[in-house]
Amino acid sequence: MAITGILLDTNAYVAFKREVPGAVEIIRYVPSIAISSIVLGELLSGFAIGTREVANRHELAQFLASDRVRVLAVDDGTADHYAAVYRMLRRKGQPIPTNDMWLAATALQHDLAVFSYDDHFQAVDGILAGSQLADFG
């Protein structure tokens, strides 16, 4: 397979932590994993309203400490890609959630595939997205 790196959506991280076999397979296979600061915000806000905040934060910190994982912050380059994604989806009449447009922009900026269980990433031209290892082949 040609995939060298993925960008995790929130639902993909959750699936991995719940030991969903397909999610575990993808995480084990790919040489490079990126997580957006947008996804970090979604995860931390979910932890904050849950009953396992301390444990979840600890597990996330361990995940982020891996040499294969890097956090990507939103910057002016991401904003340029966001504007292009927004325009494209608006012209197509296929809006997706705002945070997912930021993820799409980040994936385009860094030439990453998106690991997500949301099908709407398929509407974004130029992005490889999927939820199974075979999707990235």
C-alpha positions in Angstrom: 0.0 0.0 0.0 1.1 3.5 -0.8 -0.2 5.4 2.2 2.4 7.0 4.3 0.4 9.1 6.7 -3.1 9.6 8.0 -5.0 12.4 9.8 -7.2 11.0 12.5 -10.8 12.2 12.9 -12.3 12.2 16.4 -14.4 9.1 15.7 -11.3 7.2 14.4 -9.4 7.9 17.6 -12.4 6.8 19.7 -12.8 3.6 17.6 -9.1 2.9 18.1 -9.4 3.4 21.9 -12.5 1.1 21.9 -10.3 -1.5 20.1 -12.5 -1.7 17.0 -10.4 -4.2 14.9 -10.4 -2.1 11.7 -9.3 1.0 13.6 -6.5 -0.9 15.4 -5.3 -2.4 12.1 -5.0 1.0 10.5 -3.2 2.6 13.4 -0.8 -0.3 13.6 -0.2 -0.2 9.8 0.5 3.4 9.0 4.0 4.8 9.5 2.8 8.3 10.4 -0.3 9.5 12.3 -1.3 13.1 12.5 -3.9 14.6 14.8 -5.3 18.1 14.3 -5.6 20.7 17.1 -9.3 20.7 16.1 -9.6 17.0 16.9 -7.7 17.6 20.2 -10.3 20.2 21.1 -13.1 17.8 20.3 -11.6 15.0 22.3 -10.7 17.2 25.3 -14.2 18.7 25.4 -15.7 15.2 25.3 -13.4 14.2 28.2 -14.4 17.2 30.2 -18.1 16.3 30.2 -17.5 12.6 30.8 -16.8 10.5 33.8 -13.3 9.4 32.9 -11.6 12.7 32.1 -8.3 12.0 34.0 -8.0 8.5 32.5 -8.9 9.7 29.0 -6.4 12.6 29.2 -3.7 10.1 30.4 -4.4 7.7 27.5 -4.4 10.6 25.0 -1.0 11.8 26.3 0.4 8.3 25.9 -0.9 8.2 22.3 0.5 11.6 21.5 3.9 10.6 23.0 4.5 8.0 20.2 7.2 8.8 17.8 4.7 8.1 14.9 2.2 10.7 16.1 2.4 14.5 15.6 0.0 17.2 16.4 -0.8 19.7 13.6 -1.9 23.2 14.5 -4.2 25.3 12.4 -2.1 28.1 10.7 -2.5 30.6 7.9 -1.8 27.8 5.3 -4.6 25.7 6.8 -6.9 28.8 6.5 -6.1 29.1 2.8 -7.0 25.4 2.3 -10.1 25.9 4.4 -11.3 28.7 2.1 -10.8 26.5 -0.9 -12.6 23.6 0.7 -15.5 25.9 1.7 -15.8 27.3 -1.8 -15.7 23.8 -3.4 -18.3 22.4 -1.2 -20.5 25.4 -1.5 -20.4 25.2 -5.3 -21.2 21.5 -5.1 -24.1 22.2 -2.7 -22.6 19.6 -0.3 -21.8 21.2 3.0 -20.1 19.3 5.7 -19.6 20.3 9.4 -17.2 23.2 10.0 -14.7 21.2 12.1 -14.6 18.6 9.3 -13.8 21.3 6.8 -10.8 22.2 9.0 -9.8 18.6 9.0 -10.1 18.4 5.2 -8.0 21.6 4.9 -5.3 20.1 7.2 -5.3 16.9 5.2 -4.8 18.8 1.9 -2.2 21.1 3.4 -0.1 18.2 4.7 -0.9 15.6 2.0 -2.5 13.2 4.4 -5.3 10.7 4.0 -8.2 11.1 6.4 -9.1 8.2 8.7 -12.8 8.8 9.6 -16.1 7.0 9.8 -17.8 10.0 8.3 -18.6 9.5 4.6 -18.9 13.2 3.9 -15.1 13.6 3.4 -15.7 11.9 0.0 -17.2 15.1 -1.2 -13.9 16.9 -0.8 -11.9 16.7 -4.0 -8.3 15.7 -3.6 -8.7 13.8 -0.3 -8.3 10.1 0.2 -10.6 9.2 3.1 -11.8 5.9 4.6 -12.5 3.8 7.6 -10.9 0.5 6.5 -7.3 -0.3 5.6 -8.5 -1.3 2.1 -9.8 2.3 1.6 -6.2 3.5 1.7 -4.8 1.1 -0.9 
